[in-house]
Amino acid sequence: MILVSLLPVPQPYDFSLSTERFRAFGVDRANLWHEGGLHRMISGRGVRIEAAPGGVEVNPLDEAIAAEARTLLGLSFDLHGFSEWAWADPVLARLATALLGFRPPLAPDSFEALVTSITAQQVSLQSAFAIRSRFVERFGVPGELAYSFPTRERVAAAREDQLYAIGFSHRKAEYVVGLARCDLDLDALDGLPDDQVVERIVSIRGLGEWTADWYLARHLGRPHAWPAGDLALRKAVRTFYGRVEDVRAFGASFHPFQNLSAQYLLAGLRLTPPQ
């Protein structure tokens, strides 16, 4: 079924601001920014998403594409509730105003989310984006502009030295191929509570609490996800709130919006740091 190409998004919404992370750290071949729009392969088709009054223009658009686009654009987040709640916190109240219309994007694919986290372990995000893009070009399927993210099956059939050749460390190459070949049912994670998601993810070699926290935050969009081990989030917390000894414990002060608070603090650190 072909739909009208406008996908409504709750307002206020700033498309350019919300997709800023796809441009901030370098080229992302699976989520490619080109001439004012975001390009992604969905259901084997090249899709362009761009700003439009009341939402975004998605071309082409059908039910399958609409479902993935809604996930990608973070439409599951309760931004209205967050904005009202944030007024009680002077820091978040300022960020909610300065970043008006910011809706954090999510990674629609579970395998993509975990591989992306592995690439970002202990390196700068600029380096992670560069390695990720080479990985996507090597093992993904090219569309007109963007590439489809490599499938789990194709990566399972790869050799670790092939990943090493495009910039992965030996250990990360082992982690990515091992993840592709393991028996973890990623689809089953969607229905589990947060603690069980973490337990299953950290049981896989190379996937620790940091990766599990970001999986909850940027793939499942869980409201209480708080990636306390992330160095950038730690820096953001201390930049905006001063001396905080235990960042993980401090996350309780953002209940029930830990995830959105983390996303706004990180975006705020990049885009509107305190003077």
matplotlib code that plots the C-alpha trace (Angstrom):
import matplotlib.pyplot as plt

x = [0.0, 1.5, 1.0, 1.0, 4.7, 4.2, 4.9, 3.5, 5.8, 4.6, 5.4, 7.6, 10.1, 13.4, 14.5, 18.0, 18.7, 17.4, 19.6, 22.7, 24.5, 24.6, 26.7, 28.6, 31.2, 31.7, 30.0, 27.6, 27.1, 24.0, 22.4, 23.7, 23.0, 22.9, 21.6, 19.4, 17.9, 18.7, 19.1, 18.7, 18.1, 14.8, 13.3, 15.8, 14.8, 16.7, 14.6, 15.0, 13.7, 13.6, 11.9, 8.3, 5.6, 4.1, 6.6, 8.9, 8.6, 9.5, 10.1, 9.1, 6.7, 4.7, 3.8, 7.2, 9.1, 6.9, 7.4, 11.2, 11.2, 9.1, 11.8, 14.6, 13.1, 12.5, 8.7, 8.3, 9.8, 7.4, 8.9, 5.8, 6.0, 9.8, 9.5, 6.9, 9.0, 12.3, 11.1, 11.8, 15.5, 17.2, 19.8, 17.3, 14.9, 17.5, 18.5, 14.8, 14.5, 17.8, 17.2, 13.5, 12.4, 15.2, 13.9, 16.8, 17.0, 17.2, 19.0, 16.1, 18.1, 19.3, 22.5, 23.4, 23.0, 25.4, 28.0, 27.9, 28.6, 31.5, 33.1, 32.8, 34.5, 37.5, 37.9, 36.7, 33.3, 35.1, 37.2, 34.2, 32.2, 35.0, 35.5, 31.7, 31.4, 34.2, 32.5, 29.2, 30.8, 32.6, 29.8, 26.6, 24.6, 24.9, 21.8, 21.7, 23.2, 23.1, 24.1, 22.1, 23.8, 25.5, 23.3, 24.2, 24.4, 26.9, 29.1, 28.9, 30.4, 33.2, 36.8, 38.2, 41.1, 38.7, 37.5, 41.0, 41.9, 39.3, 40.3, 39.0, 41.4, 42.0, 39.9, 37.0, 37.0, 36.7, 33.8, 31.8, 32.2, 31.5, 28.4, 27.2, 27.8, 26.5, 23.1, 21.7, 18.2, 18.2, 14.5, 13.6, 15.3, 12.6, 10.1, 12.4, 12.8, 15.9, 17.9, 17.4, 18.4, 21.6, 22.2, 21.9, 24.0, 26.9, 27.0, 28.5, 32.2, 33.1, 29.8, 29.8, 27.6, 28.4, 27.2, 24.1, 23.2, 23.5, 21.4, 18.7, 19.0, 19.5, 17.9, 15.1, 14.5, 13.9, 13.0, 15.2, 18.4, 21.3, 24.7, 26.7, 29.9, 30.0, 32.9, 31.0, 27.9, 30.2, 31.7, 28.3, 27.0, 30.0, 30.0, 26.4, 26.1, 29.5, 31.3, 29.4, 31.2, 28.9, 27.4, 25.4, 23.7, 23.1, 21.0, 18.2, 17.6, 16.4, 13.7, 11.5, 13.3, 16.9, 17.3, 16.0, 18.0, 21.2, 20.4, 19.8, 22.9, 25.0, 23.5, 23.7, 27.4, 28.1, 25.6, 24.9, 27.5, 27.3, 29.2]
y = [0.0, 3.4, 6.2, 9.9, 10.9, 13.1, 11.4, 13.5, 14.2, 15.6, 19.3, 21.2, 19.3, 20.4, 17.9, 19.4, 19.5, 16.0, 14.5, 16.5, 13.4, 11.9, 14.9, 15.8, 13.0, 12.3, 10.4, 7.6, 5.5, 3.8, 7.0, 9.4, 13.2, 14.5, 17.9, 18.6, 15.1, 11.8, 8.7, 5.2, 1.8, 0.4, -2.9, -2.9, 0.5, 3.8, 6.2, 10.0, 11.8, 15.6, 18.3, 19.2, 21.3, 19.2, 16.3, 14.9, 14.0, 10.3, 9.1, 6.4, 5.6, 2.5, 0.7, -1.0, 2.2, 4.2, 1.8, 2.0, 5.8, 6.2, 4.3, 6.1, 9.5, 8.5, 9.0, 6.7, 9.2, 11.2, 14.6, 16.5, 14.8, 15.3, 19.0, 19.6, 17.6, 19.3, 22.7, 21.6, 21.3, 24.6, 22.8, 20.7, 23.6, 25.7, 22.8, 22.0, 25.6, 25.9, 22.6, 23.1, 20.5, 18.1, 14.5, 11.9, 9.4, 5.6, 2.8, 0.7, -2.5, -4.5, -5.9, -2.5, -1.0, -3.5, -3.3, 0.5, 0.3, -2.0, 0.3, 3.2, 1.4, 3.3, 5.5, 8.9, 9.1, 10.5, 7.3, 5.2, 6.7, 6.3, 2.6, 2.0, 3.6, 1.4, -1.6, -0.6, -0.1, -3.5, -5.7, -3.8, -3.5, -0.1, 1.8, 5.0, 7.0, 5.1, 1.5, -1.1, -2.0, -5.4, -8.3, -10.6, -13.5, -11.8, -10.8, -14.3, -15.6, -13.0, -13.5, -11.5, -10.4, -8.7, -6.5, -5.8, -4.7, -1.9, -0.5, -2.7, -3.8, -7.5, -7.7, -5.7, -7.8, -10.9, -9.3, -8.3, -11.7, -13.5, -11.4, -12.3, -16.0, -16.3, -17.7, -14.6, -13.9, -10.2, -9.9, -11.6, -8.7, -6.3, -7.8, -8.2, -5.8, -3.7, -5.8, -9.0, -7.2, -6.1, -9.6, -11.3, -8.7, -8.8, -12.6, -12.1, -11.7, -8.0, -6.6, -5.0, -2.8, 0.3, -1.4, -2.8, 0.7, 2.2, -0.6, 0.2, 4.0, 4.2, 1.1, 0.2, 3.8, 2.7, 5.7, 4.7, 3.9, 5.8, 5.1, 6.1, 4.6, 6.8, 9.3, 11.9, 11.6, 11.8, 15.0, 16.5, 15.8, 17.4, 20.3, 21.2, 20.1, 20.5, 17.9, 14.6, 11.7, 8.9, 9.5, 6.3, 7.0, 10.6, 9.2, 8.5, 12.2, 12.2, 9.5, 8.8, 10.4, 9.2, 8.4, 11.8, 13.6, 11.8, 12.6, 16.3, 16.6, 15.1, 17.3, 20.3, 19.7, 19.8, 22.5, 24.8, 24.4, 26.6, 29.9]
z = [0.0, -1.1, 1.5, 1.1, 1.5, 4.5, 7.8, 10.7, 13.6, 17.0, 17.1, 17.7, 15.6, 14.2, 11.6, 11.0, 14.8, 15.4, 12.7, 13.7, 15.0, 11.5, 10.4, 13.5, 13.4, 9.8, 7.0, 7.9, 4.8, 6.2, 7.3, 4.7, 4.8, 1.3, 0.0, 3.1, 3.5, 5.2, 3.0, 4.2, 2.6, 4.0, 2.8, -0.1, -1.3, -1.1, 1.0, 1.4, 4.4, 4.6, 6.5, 5.7, 7.5, 10.3, 9.9, 7.3, 3.7, 3.1, -0.5, -1.3, 1.6, 2.4, 5.6, 6.0, 5.3, 7.6, 10.5, 10.2, 9.7, 12.9, 14.8, 13.2, 14.0, 17.7, 17.5, 20.5, 22.9, 25.1, 24.4, 25.7, 29.1, 29.2, 28.4, 31.1, 33.6, 32.7, 33.9, 37.5, 36.6, 35.6, 33.4, 31.5, 31.3, 29.5, 27.2, 26.4, 25.3, 23.5, 21.7, 21.0, 18.5, 19.2, 18.9, 19.4, 16.6, 17.2, 15.4, 13.8, 13.5, 16.5, 14.9, 13.5, 17.0, 18.6, 15.8, 16.0, 19.7, 19.2, 16.7, 19.2, 22.1, 23.4, 20.2, 19.2, 17.5, 14.4, 14.2, 14.9, 12.1, 9.6, 10.5, 10.5, 7.0, 5.6, 7.1, 5.5, 2.1, 2.4, 3.5, 2.8, -0.4, -2.2, -3.2, -5.2, -2.3, 1.0, 1.7, 3.5, 6.8, 6.5, 7.5, 10.4, 8.0, 5.7, 8.6, 10.1, 6.9, 6.9, 8.1, 11.0, 8.9, 6.5, 9.2, 10.4, 6.9, 7.0, 10.4, 13.2, 15.9, 16.0, 19.1, 17.8, 14.6, 16.8, 18.7, 15.6, 13.8, 17.1, 17.6, 14.1, 14.8, 18.3, 19.2, 20.9, 19.6, 19.1, 18.2, 21.6, 23.5, 22.5, 24.9, 27.9, 30.9, 31.0, 33.4, 31.4, 28.2, 29.9, 31.2, 27.8, 26.0, 28.4, 28.2, 24.7, 24.4, 23.9, 24.8, 28.2, 30.3, 28.2, 25.0, 26.8, 28.1, 24.7, 23.2, 25.6, 24.9, 21.2, 19.8, 22.2, 23.3, 26.9, 29.1, 32.1, 30.1, 31.6, 30.0, 33.0, 31.8, 28.7, 28.9, 27.0, 29.3, 32.3, 30.9, 30.2, 33.7, 35.3, 32.9, 33.5, 37.2, 38.6, 40.8, 40.6, 42.2, 41.1, 37.7, 37.7, 41.0, 39.9, 37.0, 39.6, 39.8, 36.2, 36.8, 34.8, 31.9, 32.2, 28.5, 27.2, 29.9, 28.7, 25.1, 25.8, 28.0, 25.2, 22.5, 24.8, 25.4, 21.6, 20.6, 23.5, 26.3, 29.4, 29.0]

ax = plt.figure().add_subplot(projection="3d")
ax.plot(x, y, z, "-o")
ax.set_aspect("equal")
plt.show()
